[in-house]
Each structure stands twice: as C-alpha cells, then as structure tokens.
Amino acid sequence: MNADTKSMDVTIMGREFRVACPEHEQPALLASVDYLERRMREIRDSGKVIGIERIAIMAALYIAHEHLTAPGYDDFDVGDFRRRIRSMQATIDRAMSEQDSLF
C-alpha cells in the first residue's frame, strides 16, 4: 500500500468489507458503494433472485451492461452481450424455480 492509500471499511447489504483506496478516490469509492447497494436492494426487493451471491452477480451483470452499452463504448458486441445476459437470467430463473419446489 503506498503512502496515500488508506484502508476503508464499507458496508454492502449488511456486510462489512475493508477496501484499500487512495485518499483522493475515497468519495468516488463511497459513491460506487452507494450505487451498488441500491442496485442490489432493487434486485433483492424484486423477489426474483434469492441469495446474496446471486444478487451480487446479477448486480454486477447489470452494472457491466450499463457500462458497456454507454455511449462511446464502440468495441463491444452489444447484441451478443444482451443474448448472453438473457441466457444467464433464464438459467437463474430455472434454478430458482426448481429451488422453490424444495421448500
């Protein structure tokens, strides 16, 4: 860790994480934590995805999709990415429906 990098504790979905971050980037990190927290809560509150790990993966997929489809991101096959996300969502939905019958 270099001189201007500090450890910060952040909380996401009730879990604490220690993150090393340059001091001048701490406001951006906190904004990122806030954004991730909101997206994960939206997914959790939809009731379609259960389990913190699955919620985190879906949030990561949605955020990656937002980033990769943002204006100016030219070198990416958006159609292929969308197909892959739909396929992953269908797989998760199938797995979740099978789990529902277990309880």
Secondary structure, DSSP 8 states (H G I E B T S, - for coil): --TTEEEEEEEETTEEEEEEEEGGGHHHHHHHHHHHHHHHHHHHHHTS--SHHHHHHHHHHHHHHHHHTSTT--SS-HHHHHHHHHHHHHHHHHHHHHHHTT-
